[in-house]
């Protein structure tokens, strides 16, 4: 049996895990760091919509972990963690490889939540990975068979549902009737007021049908069944149903009982497990104590990753750890091809300028941004007249 002994282990290499690894390595070059993820590429999810609409190439937003961690002194293993033993300080991986650790960071992210609704897994498309967007594009590029409905139902009017509906409408013009299904009376319930207003205007301008106060009852191979406020079931044929209605944390199995809230791991303000101070939990799988909650966004995960790197160093040096405080730097939202809305740091604006700034800001957040930044710089120079007198 192979064994890797006592590195700092980071499980999951999304926004939180990547930032934890790179920031800790930068300030602590002598420590052994091991990153484990079942995927081979980083997923910069906020820009998947632009990859879908061919405004950005996939290589710009999906760098391989090999390229991210190359020449950094960080070891990357592609594998899946089956079991974690906190007391004995080891992980069991999918091929029965045992990995020992002294300090552990869990950042395993989330996946779509079907809420056990019949037919979602069998008949819906998803939009959570680069593979998802490729599969969706292939399906929507097909001709609509004679007698087949041209209706697309996008389930969930959160940021993902709204952004995707705008891209689909712009990309396919009048080919489809686009419907957004939202179980509440509002879209973008947790978004900034300005972005919500801009999204509502855009949805109306693009003639996207917004179905508020509807929930999905069932989906079969021919129809989607929706329940309204009066619990009446309405049936409709469809060409495609796209599920963006929620996420659930991806949790490995543990040997020990740990506290959870809504299936998220309960942590203290320092981002540690209460009974295991050598273990940190960040991102979509974590829930701060006292019911303090942060948005489930890349921005939060990135800040937590950087903060964990700091607290790890303090813990190793037997110094007092610092509580995590989320700094809200604002919100950016794509609203169609070449259009976006930005609200943050005292600024609110939308349109093409917002789209251009959004792309530049996101490019700067890419881990190991070399190629992506070169591509964005070239694109930026082509559009420099737009920024004249502004930047």
C-alpha positions in Angstrom: 0.0 0.0 0.0 1.3 3.4 -1.0 1.5 6.2 1.6 2.2 9.9 1.4 3.1 11.2 4.9 2.3 14.4 6.6 1.9 17.1 4.0 -0.6 20.0 4.3 -3.5 18.4 2.3 -6.1 20.4 0.4 -9.1 18.4 -0.9 -10.9 20.2 -3.7 -9.3 22.6 -6.2 -12.1 25.1 -6.9 -11.8 28.8 -6.1 -11.2 28.2 -2.4 -8.8 25.3 -2.7 -6.7 26.9 -5.5 -6.4 30.2 -3.6 -5.5 28.4 -0.3 -2.8 26.4 -2.0 -1.2 29.2 -4.0 -1.3 31.8 -1.2 0.1 29.4 1.4 2.9 28.3 -1.0 3.8 31.9 -1.7 4.4 32.7 1.9 5.6 29.3 3.1 7.9 27.8 0.5 9.4 25.1 2.8 6.2 23.2 3.5 4.9 20.2 1.6 1.5 20.9 0.0 -0.7 18.2 -1.6 -3.8 19.1 -3.6 -6.4 16.4 -4.4 -9.2 16.8 -6.9 -11.1 14.3 -9.1 -11.0 16.7 -12.1 -8.0 17.7 -14.3 -9.1 21.3 -15.0 -10.1 24.3 -13.1 -13.6 25.6 -13.8 -14.0 29.4 -13.8 -17.7 29.1 -13.6 -18.7 32.8 -13.8 -17.4 32.9 -17.4 -19.0 29.7 -18.6 -21.8 31.8 -20.1 -19.3 33.5 -22.4 -17.7 30.2 -23.4 -21.2 29.0 -24.2 -21.9 32.0 -26.4 -18.4 31.8 -28.1 -17.3 35.2 -26.7 -14.5 33.4 -24.9 -12.6 30.3 -25.7 -12.8 27.4 -23.2 -9.0 27.3 -22.8 -9.1 30.8 -21.4 -11.2 29.8 -18.4 -10.4 26.1 -17.9 -6.6 25.9 -17.3 -5.3 22.5 -16.3 -4.3 21.9 -12.7 -1.0 20.8 -14.0 -0.4 24.2 -15.5 -1.7 26.0 -12.4 0.6 24.1 -10.0 3.6 23.7 -12.2 6.9 25.1 -10.9 5.1 26.0 -7.6 6.3 23.1 -5.4 2.7 22.0 -5.0 1.9 18.3 -5.7 -1.4 17.6 -7.5 -3.1 14.2 -7.5 -6.1 13.5 -9.6 -8.2 11.2 -7.3 -11.4 11.0 -5.3 -11.5 11.1 -1.5 -13.7 8.2 -0.2 -13.2 8.5 3.5 -11.6 10.9 6.0 -10.4 9.9 9.5 -9.9 13.1 11.5 -8.5 11.3 14.6 -6.0 9.2 12.8 -5.3 12.0 10.3 -5.5 10.1 7.1 -7.6 10.1 3.9 -8.6 7.0 1.9 -8.7 7.7 -1.8 -10.6 5.9 -4.5 -7.8 3.4 -5.4 -7.2 2.7 -1.6 -4.2 5.0 -1.5 -3.8 6.3 2.0 -2.7 9.9 2.5 -1.6 11.1 5.9 -1.9 14.8 6.9 -0.9 17.2 9.7 -3.3 19.9 8.5 -6.3 19.5 6.2 -8.3 22.0 4.1 -11.7 20.8 2.8 -13.0 22.7 -0.2 -15.0 20.1 -2.2 -17.6 22.5 -3.6 -21.1 21.8 -4.7 -23.2 20.1 -7.4 -26.7 20.6 -8.8 -29.5 19.7 -6.4 -32.5 18.0 -8.0 -34.5 18.1 -4.7 -35.6 14.5 -5.5 -38.0 15.8 -8.2 -38.9 13.0 -10.6 -37.3 13.2 -14.0 -34.7 16.0 -13.3 -31.7 13.7 -13.6 -33.1 11.8 -16.5 -34.3 14.6 -18.7 -32.7 17.9 -17.7 -29.5 19.6 -18.9 -27.3 21.2 -16.4 -24.9 24.2 -16.5 -22.3 23.7 -13.9 -19.1 22.6 -15.8 -17.5 23.1 -19.1 -18.7 19.7 -20.2 -22.2 20.7 -19.3 -22.1 23.8 -21.5 -20.6 21.8 -24.4 -23.4 19.2 -24.1 -26.1 21.9 -23.9 -24.7 23.7 -27.0 -24.8 20.5 -29.0 -28.4 19.9 -28.0 -29.6 23.4 -28.8 -27.7 23.4 -32.1 -29.9 20.6 -33.4 -32.8 21.2 -35.7 -36.2 21.1 -34.1 -38.0 18.0 -35.4 -41.4 18.6 -37.1 -44.1 18.7 -34.6 -41.7 19.2 -31.7 -42.1 22.1 -29.3 -39.6 25.0 -29.5 -40.0 25.8 -25.8 -37.0 25.9 -23.5 -37.6 25.9 -19.8 -34.8 27.2 -17.5 -35.6 26.3 -14.0 -34.5 28.8 -11.4 -34.3 32.6 -11.6 -31.1 33.0 -9.7 -28.0 34.4 -11.4 -27.3 31.3 -13.3 -30.8 31.0 -14.7 -31.0 34.7 -15.6 -27.6 34.9 -17.2 -28.1 31.7 -19.2 -31.6 32.7 -20.4 -30.1 36.0 -21.8 -27.3 34.2 -23.6 -29.6 31.5 -25.1 -32.0 34.2 -26.4 -29.2 36.2 -28.0 -27.5 33.2 -29.5 -30.5 31.5 -31.0 -32.7 34.5 -31.7 -36.2 33.4 -32.5 -35.5 29.7 -32.8 -36.7 29.1 -29.2 -39.3 30.4 -26.9 -37.4 30.8 -23.6 -39.2 30.5 -20.3 -37.7 31.0 -16.8 -39.5 29.1 -14.1 -39.2 30.6 -10.6 -40.9 29.2 -7.5 -41.0 32.6 -5.6 -42.4 36.0 -6.6 -39.0 37.5 -7.3 -36.0 36.9 -9.5 -32.4 37.1 -8.1 -33.5 37.1 -4.5 -30.0 37.6 -3.1 -28.7 40.0 -5.7 -28.0 43.7 -5.7 -31.1 45.9 -6.3 -29.5 47.6 -9.4 -28.6 44.3 -11.0 -32.0 42.9 -10.3 -33.7 45.9 -11.9 -31.4 45.7 -14.9 -32.1 42.0 -15.3 -35.9 42.5 -15.1 -35.6 45.1 -17.9 -33.4 42.9 -20.0 -35.7 39.9 -19.6 -38.7 42.0 -20.7 -36.7 43.5 -23.7 -35.7 40.1 -24.9 -39.2 38.7 -24.6 -38.2 36.0 -22.2 -41.3 34.6 -20.5 -40.9 34.8 -16.7 -43.0 32.3 -14.9 -43.1 33.4 -11.2 -44.7 31.4 -8.4 -44.3 28.1 -10.4 -42.5 25.0 -9.2 -41.5 21.8 -11.1 -43.7 18.9 -10.1 -42.3 16.3 -12.6 -40.5 16.0 -15.9 -40.9 13.2 -18.4 -39.6 12.6 -21.9 -42.3 14.7 -23.5 -43.7 17.2 -21.0 -42.8 19.3 -18.0 -45.4 19.4 -15.3 -45.5 22.7 -13.3 -47.4 23.5 -10.1 -48.8 27.0 -9.6 -49.8 28.9 -6.5 -53.1 27.1 -6.4 -51.4 23.7 -6.6 -52.9 23.2 -10.0 -50.7 21.2 -12.4 -50.0 22.7 -15.8 -48.4 20.5 -18.5 -46.3 21.7 -21.4 -44.2 20.0 -24.2 -40.6 21.2 -24.4 -37.5 21.1 -26.6 -35.1 21.4 -23.6 -35.3 21.8 -19.8 -32.2 23.3 -18.2 -31.8 22.9 -14.4 -30.2 25.8 -12.5 -32.5 25.7 -9.4 -30.1 24.9 -6.6 -26.9 23.3 -5.4 -25.9 20.8 -2.7 -22.6 20.5 -0.9 -20.2 17.7 -2.1 -19.2 16.0 1.2 -16.8 13.0 1.5 -17.5 10.3 4.1 -16.1 10.8 7.6 -15.2 8.3 10.3 -16.4 10.7 13.0 -19.7 12.5 13.6 -19.4 16.2 12.8 -21.9 19.0 13.3 -23.8 20.1 10.2 -26.4 22.6 9.3 -28.4 22.0 6.1 -25.8 19.4 5.2 -23.0 21.9 5.4 -20.2 21.5 7.9 -20.3 23.8 10.9 -17.1 25.8 11.4 -16.0 28.6 13.8 -15.2 32.1 12.8 -11.6 31.1 12.0 -12.9 28.6 9.4 -11.9 25.6 11.6 -13.8 22.5 12.8 -14.6 23.1 16.4 -13.2 19.8 17.7 -10.4 19.6 15.2 -8.4 22.9 15.0 -6.0 21.4 12.4 -8.9 21.1 9.9 -10.3 24.0 7.9 -13.5 24.0 5.8 -14.3 26.6 3.2 -16.5 27.4 0.3 -19.9 25.9 -0.5 -19.6 23.0 2.0 -19.1 25.3 5.0 -21.5 27.0 7.4 -20.2 29.6 10.0 -21.3 29.2 13.6 -24.1 31.4 15.0 -25.9 31.0 11.7 -23.8 33.7 10.1 -24.0 33.0 6.4 -22.0 34.3 3.5 -23.2 34.2 -0.2 -22.5 31.0 -2.0 -20.2 32.7 -4.6 -16.7 32.4 -6.0 -15.9 35.7 -4.3 -16.5 34.3 -0.9 -14.5 31.1 -1.6 -11.6 33.0 -3.0 -11.4 35.2 0.1 -11.8 32.2 2.4 -9.0 30.4 0.6 -6.6 33.3 1.1 -7.7 33.6 4.8 -7.1 29.9 5.4 -3.6 30.3 4.0 -3.0 33.1 6.6 -4.6 31.1 9.5 -2.6 28.0 8.7 0.6 29.9 9.0 -0.5 31.4 12.3 -1.6 28.0 13.6 1.7 26.4 12.7 3.6 29.2 14.5 1.3 28.9 17.6 0.0 32.4 17.1 -3.6 33.6 17.5 -5.8 33.0 14.5 -7.9 35.7 12.9 -11.7 35.5 12.3 -12.8 35.5 8.7 -14.7 38.6 7.5 -16.2 38.7 4.1 -15.6 41.9 2.1 -18.3 42.4 -0.4 -16.6 43.8 -3.5 -19.8 43.9 -5.5 -21.6 41.8 -8.0 -21.3 41.4 -11.8 -23.8 39.8 -14.0 -23.9 38.9 -17.7 -27.1 40.0 -19.4 -26.6 38.7 -22.9 -23.9 38.8 -25.6 -21.7 41.9 -25.0 -24.0 43.1 -22.2 -23.6 43.0 -18.4 -24.5 44.8 -15.2 -22.2 45.8 -12.3 -23.0 46.9 -8.8 -20.3 47.4 -6.3 -17.8 49.7 -4.6 -20.3 52.6 -5.0 -20.7 52.1 -8.7 -23.7 50.9 -10.7 -23.7 50.7 -14.5 -24.7 48.4 -17.3 -24.3 47.8 -21.0 -21.2 47.2 -23.1 -18.8 49.0 -20.8 -20.0 46.8 -17.9 -19.4 43.8 -20.0 -15.8 44.8 -20.9 -14.9 45.7 -17.4 -16.4 42.4 -16.1 -14.2 40.4 -18.5 -11.1 42.3 -17.4 -11.8 41.9 -13.7 -12.5 38.2 -14.1 -9.3 37.7 -16.1 -7.3 39.2 -13.3 -8.8 36.7 -10.9 -7.7 33.6 -12.9 -5.1 31.5 -11.2 -1.8 31.6 -13.1 -3.4 34.0 -15.5 -0.6 34.1 -18.2 -2.4 32.9 -21.3 -5.8 34.2 -20.3 -4.4 37.6 -19.5 -2.6 37.8 -22.8 -5.8 36.9 -24.6 -7.7 39.5 -22.7 -5.0 42.1 -23.2 -5.2 41.6 -27.0 -8.9 41.9 -26.8 -8.7 45.0 -24.6 -6.3 46.7 -27.1 -8.8 46.2 -29.8 -11.5 47.9 -27.7 -9.3 50.6 -26.2 -11.4 53.4 -27.7 -14.2 52.4 -25.4 -12.2 53.1 -22.3 -10.7 56.4 -23.5 -11.2 59.0 -20.8 -12.6 56.4 -18.4 -9.6 54.3 -17.2 
